[in-house]
Amino acid sequence: MIRPLVSAQWLGKLDARVMDVLELDVEAALRGKRRVFFLLDAHGWDVAEYVVGVVVPELFKREHVLFMHDVVLPTHYAAVYAKYFPHDPTRPTDGMEGYGGRGIWRGSEETWDRFLFLNGLAGRYPEFVALVDFVNRNGLTLHALEASVRQAIEDYPERREEMQRLLGDRMYAPFSAFAWLSLDPLDRPTQLRFPTFRRPGSSARVAEELRDDLRRNRIAGTPSPLTLARIIAKAMLGRYTERA
């Protein structure tokens, strides 16, 4: 999808790795890098602690922006929400802000229509909770990408028309399921508080990955065919095998 929009030279700089992110030596990977874009789309408490306790301190040493997926701006997400769940009697009728007759979010039954609301944002996974906790402890701000796009582009008709002309309707839309964090060196507090990352044992990591996969794309409380196919594929590839 992105290949027609960029040059071969741009793609040549890509360092794509298929690996357990907890095994990445972030300091070595970022050594010599002046500007870093970090996108987080992995779930679980271990990943959350690793990102906040290991990745973020390294990002803050250089120009950076951290993007987190599966975080939405509730005030503008209604149209997208309705697209995912049109006329579904099993879904809440009081919008994504409502409880839909269910209890509180417990971090163990995430579905497309079950969100936790924090700091004006809504998310579904543990890393969202951890990052909000981190920014609140340090007096920072986690921004909704959609709000930034609307302020920088959508509020200016000529900019919106240019984006649609360059990217087309398929690639450009104001709706977004991302939040972002970036700290200007001039605005950096004198003291930042980071958690200590404790690497989990292999068994714990395998169990958490399997639990997380079972939670994805559920239908009426049970894993969807897509979820089951994903788990079978990962099992065949040895992803649920303990590593020494």
Secondary structure, DSSP 8 states (H G I E B T S, - for coil): --GGGS-HHHHHT-----S-GGG--HHHHHTT-SEEEEEE---SHHHHHHIIIIIHHHHTTSEEEEEEESEE-GGG-HHHHHHHSTT-TTS-SS-TTS-TT-----SS---TT--EEETTEEE-SHHHHHHHHHHHHTT---EEHHHHHIIIIITSHHHHHHHHHHHHHHH--S---EEEE---GGG--S-----------HHHHHHHHHHHHHHSSEETTEE-HHHHHHHHHHHHTTTTS---
